[in-house]
Amino acid sequence: MHHLENHIRIPINNLKVSYTDEGKNGARVIIFIHGFPFNKSMWNMQVEALKQNYRVIAFDIRGQGNSHAGNDDFSIELFVKDLLSLMDALKIDKTMLCGLSMGGYIALNAVENYPGHFKALILSDTNCLADTPEAKEKRMNTIESIRKSGVEKYADESIKNLFAPESFKTKKEEIGEVREMIINTSEQSLVNTLIALSVRKETCSRLQEIKMPVLIMVGKEDKITPPSAAQLMHEKIKGSFLYIIEHAGHLSNMENPDEFNVQLEKFISSVH
Ligand code: MLT
């Protein structure tokens, strides 16, 4: 499944951002933000499912996929600014926003700080907490091991935690795709993004301020951002919906796209 890839320069660092823009012009817009260390192609199944009725945009976060890295230090705040710049460049004033894991950290930060630009939020396999000291230390160890043993080894190690046990039998192709996404990310971007993740701020304390429709989804077997993390956000965001996806780990949109897409479509068709 190949989507036409576009590039556009955004004012911050004159950065070249790579994105796909499918579906009908004039239709309601939904923007997808990928997790770490993947790229926009992780949303292919969602783009296919939604493009009949929506304008569907998926972009590569700086330093990942085919977007350039720029010169600034990476941070979730910078990724939020990139998102807003991209929307501005594409003349999108208001959009629905869907983020998985790191994409969810970015989406939450964007919605809390710039609520006027967003109509609805879909949080998938993510959480609102900052890294614990142990998690920060683990990130530093990961950086060391990437530098010592390389990206392929890192990809193989990561994959063990990303998927539900059954996906290793039923989703071999998807797992291969994810491995490709990881090994196609530069070592420098992996390191810079790991640092950004480790210093990110929590977004839990402002969840009650979110007034737009919110759908929270999580793979039942997600070990990285488990259902308990989703439950915590669900309790704090008034009126939010929570849906646990069976037969899925951390990459619920790829491991069980049927269920994911049904819930996503049901939710966004109710947003006005
Ligand atoms: C992701 O999928 O984006 C990462 O697992 C997020 C993280 O490491 O915190």
Boltz pocket constraint, residues with backbone or C-beta under 6 A from the ligand:
constraints:
  - pocket:
      binder: B
      contacts: [[A, 34], [A, 35], [A, 36], [A, 37], [A, 100], [A, 101], [A, 102], [A, 103], [A, 125], [A, 197], [A, 224]]
      max_distance: 6.0
